[in-house]
Amino acid sequence: MARLRYLATRYLTMPYLTILCAVPALWPLTTQAQTAPAPVLAGQPQAATPPLPAAKPKLLCRTEEVTGSLFKKRSCHTKEEWTEIDGAHAADKEDFRRMITTGTTANPGH
């Protein structure tokens, strides 16, 4: 209790803190005046509400192991991007399997 009394007398008597403590007390008065809607008269057209922003696509995150590192890497993409990435990985695996079993590649130019 004595520590609390010490801190209160030490910090509440500083002039800058007194000013900072007084300002939040006025905030409800200023925000009410700023946020109060203007009265709508019968003959005035109402302002159209702005359209809602488009929803961001949901990201799916995966943790991937990185060769030569002890740390894993987190990658986040949309479902469509993951489908494309998985398709590319499947094609690479098929090319590698074909190269190992037959000794040739599907794309001789690469």
PEZI-V183988 format. One record per residue. N is the residue number from 1. RES is the residue in three letters. SS is DSSP state (h for helix, s for strand, l for the rest). PSI is psi as a letter, one per 30 degrees, with the letter a starting at -180 (999 if undefined). D_FIRST is the distance of its C-alpha to the first C-alpha in whole Angstrom. Layout:
n: [N | N]
res: [RES | RES]
ss: [SS | SS]
psi: [PSI | PSI]
d_first: [D_FIRST | D_FIRST]
//
This chain:
n: [1 | 2 | 3 | 4 | 5 | 6 | 7 | 8 | 9 | 10 | 11 | 12 | 13 | 14 | 15 | 16 | 17 | 18 | 19 | 20 | 21 | 22 | 23 | 24 | 25 | 26 | 27 | 28 | 29 | 30 | 31 | 32 | 33 | 34 | 35 | 36 | 37 | 38 | 39 | 40 | 41 | 42 | 43 | 44 | 45 | 46 | 47 | 48 | 49 | 50 | 51 | 52 | 53 | 54 | 55 | 56 | 57 | 58 | 59 | 60 | 61 | 62 | 63 | 64 | 65 | 66 | 67 | 68 | 69 | 70 | 71 | 72 | 73 | 74 | 75 | 76 | 77 | 78 | 79 | 80 | 81 | 82 | 83 | 84 | 85 | 86 | 87 | 88 | 89 | 90 | 91 | 92 | 93 | 94 | 95 | 96 | 97 | 98 | 99 | 100 | 101 | 102 | 103 | 104 | 105 | 106 | 107 | 108 | 109 | 110]
res: [MET | ALA | ARG | LEU | ARG | TYR | LEU | ALA | THR | ARG | TYR | LEU | THR | MET | PRO | TYR | LEU | THR | ILE | LEU | CYS | ALA | VAL | PRO | ALA | LEU | TRP | PRO | LEU | THR | THR | GLN | ALA | GLN | THR | ALA | PRO | ALA | PRO | VAL | LEU | ALA | GLY | GLN | PRO | GLN | ALA | ALA | THR | PRO | PRO | LEU | PRO | ALA | ALA | LYS | PRO | LYS | LEU | LEU | CYS | ARG | THR | GLU | GLU | VAL | THR | GLY | SER | LEU | PHE | LYS | LYS | ARG | SER | CYS | HIS | THR | LYS | GLU | GLU | TRP | THR | GLU | ILE | ASP | GLY | ALA | HIS | ALA | ALA | ASP | LYS | GLU | ASP | PHE | ARG | ARG | MET | ILE | THR | THR | GLY | THR | THR | ALA | ASN | PRO | GLY | HIS]
ss: [l | h | h | h | h | h | h | h | h | h | h | h | l | l | h | h | h | h | h | h | h | h | h | h | h | h | h | h | h | h | h | h | h | h | h | l | l | l | l | l | l | l | l | l | l | l | l | l | l | l | l | l | l | l | l | l | l | l | l | s | s | s | s | s | s | l | l | l | l | l | l | s | s | s | s | s | s | l | h | h | h | h | h | h | h | h | h | h | h | h | h | h | h | h | h | h | h | h | h | h | h | h | l | l | l | l | l | l | l | l]
psi: [e | e | e | e | e | e | e | e | e | e | f | f | f | k | e | e | e | e | e | e | f | e | e | f | f | f | e | e | e | e | e | e | e | e | f | k | k | k | k | k | l | e | f | k | k | k | k | k | k | k | k | k | l | k | k | k | k | k | k | k | k | l | k | k | k | k | k | g | k | f | k | l | k | k | k | k | l | l | e | e | e | e | e | e | e | e | e | e | e | e | e | e | e | e | e | e | e | e | e | e | e | f | g | l | l | e | j | f | f | 999]
d_first: [0 | 4 | 5 | 5 | 6 | 9 | 10 | 11 | 12 | 14 | 16 | 16 | 18 | 21 | 24 | 25 | 22 | 22 | 26 | 25 | 22 | 25 | 28 | 26 | 26 | 30 | 31 | 32 | 34 | 36 | 36 | 38 | 40 | 41 | 41 | 43 | 47 | 50 | 52 | 55 | 58 | 61 | 64 | 61 | 61 | 58 | 57 | 57 | 54 | 54 | 55 | 53 | 53 | 54 | 52 | 52 | 54 | 52 | 51 | 52 | 50 | 52 | 51 | 54 | 54 | 55 | 58 | 57 | 54 | 51 | 49 | 50 | 50 | 49 | 52 | 51 | 54 | 56 | 58 | 61 | 60 | 59 | 63 | 65 | 63 | 64 | 67 | 67 | 66 | 69 | 71 | 70 | 70 | 74 | 75 | 74 | 75 | 78 | 79 | 78 | 80 | 83 | 82 | 83 | 80 | 81 | 80 | 83 | 82 | 78]
//
